[in-house]
Structures are given as C-alpha cells and as structure tokens.
Amino acid sequence: MFVAIGVADPFSATRPHFDALWGKPEASTFVPDKLDEILNARHRVAHTANALAVTRGHLLEWPRFLQVLATVLDKRLDDYATNVVAGTSAP
C-alpha cells in the first residue's frame, strides 16, 4: 500500500514519529525486527499450541508496539490523503 503512494520504505519514513511516540531510543532495525518477533511468536503458538515462550512482558509490550506503529502508519496515510485532496500529492 505504501509503495503505491510512493513510500518505498514506510518504516524509515515514519521512524521519527514512531520514536517520539515510543518514547525510548531503539536500534535502527527495531520496527521490522519487532514485527518479525511478533509474527514468529504468533506462528509458533498457532502451529504448535505452545504459548510457553510468550511472556507477560511480551503481552504488555506487543500491543503497545502495534498501537504505536499503527498510529504512525495511519498518520502517514492521512497526510498523503490530505495532500492529494489539497492537490499537493507529495509522498
């Protein structure tokens, strides 16, 4: 979806806003790495029915991470739509 609007790397394009909402410094690959971690854990639980590797810490961190990421990605899409409506469709 982001490639279609001219944003080849949405994680880099939204990283400053993500960092501001996340509230602590993280590695440059934090966002894609955390997404991979969440998806891999989901696959392990779904395909093995073993949830022992998912900790309470994960259950607290993952929803917050996904909420922050969804917020910044939604904001980026909203900015794009606003620019299109205004006639300045810069990515």
C-alpha positions in Angstrom: 0.0 0.0 0.0 2.8 2.4 0.8 4.7 1.6 -2.4 1.6 2.6 -4.3 1.7 6.1 -2.8 5.4 6.5 -3.4 6.7 5.4 0.0 9.2 2.6 -0.7 10.3 2.2 3.0 7.4 3.1 5.3 9.4 2.2 8.4 12.1 4.7 7.7 9.6 7.3 6.5 7.7 7.1 9.8 10.6 6.4 12.2 10.9 9.9 13.7 7.2 9.9 14.6 7.4 6.3 15.9 10.4 7.2 18.1 8.6 10.2 19.6 5.5 8.1 20.5 7.5 5.0 21.6 9.5 7.2 24.0 12.8 5.5 24.1 15.7 5.0 21.7 15.9 1.8 19.8 18.1 0.2 17.1 17.6 1.3 13.6 16.1 -2.1 12.7 13.8 -2.2 15.8 10.5 -1.8 14.0 10.9 -4.6 11.4 12.7 -6.8 13.9 9.8 -6.4 16.5 7.2 -7.2 13.8 9.2 -10.3 12.9 9.3 -11.3 16.5 5.6 -10.9 17.0 4.7 -12.8 13.8 7.1 -15.6 14.5 5.7 -16.0 18.0 2.2 -16.0 16.6 3.1 -18.7 14.2 4.8 -20.8 16.9 1.7 -20.6 19.1 -0.8 -21.1 16.3 1.0 -24.1 14.8 2.3 -25.8 17.9 -0.3 -24.7 20.5 2.7 -24.0 22.8 2.5 -20.5 24.3 5.1 -21.0 27.0 7.7 -18.8 25.2 5.3 -15.8 25.3 5.9 -13.9 28.5 3.8 -11.4 30.3 6.3 -8.8 29.2 5.6 -9.7 25.6 1.9 -9.4 26.3 2.4 -5.9 27.6 4.9 -4.7 25.0 3.5 -6.1 21.8 0.1 -4.4 21.9 1.7 -1.1 22.7 4.2 -1.5 19.9 1.4 -2.4 17.4 -0.7 0.6 18.6 2.2 3.0 18.2 3.1 1.5 14.8 -0.5 1.6 13.6 -0.8 5.2 14.7 2.3 6.4 12.8 1.4 4.5 9.7 -2.2 5.8 9.8 -0.9 9.3 10.2 1.4 8.9 7.2 -1.5 7.7 5.0 -3.7 10.5 6.4 -1.0 13.1 5.5 -0.9 11.6 2.0 -4.6 11.8 1.5 -4.7 15.3 2.8 -2.0 16.3 0.3 -4.0 14.6 -2.6 -7.2 16.5 -1.7 -5.2 19.7 -1.5 -3.6 19.0 -4.8 -0.1 18.6 -3.5 0.3 14.8 -3.6 3.9 14.6 -2.4 4.7 11.2 -0.8 
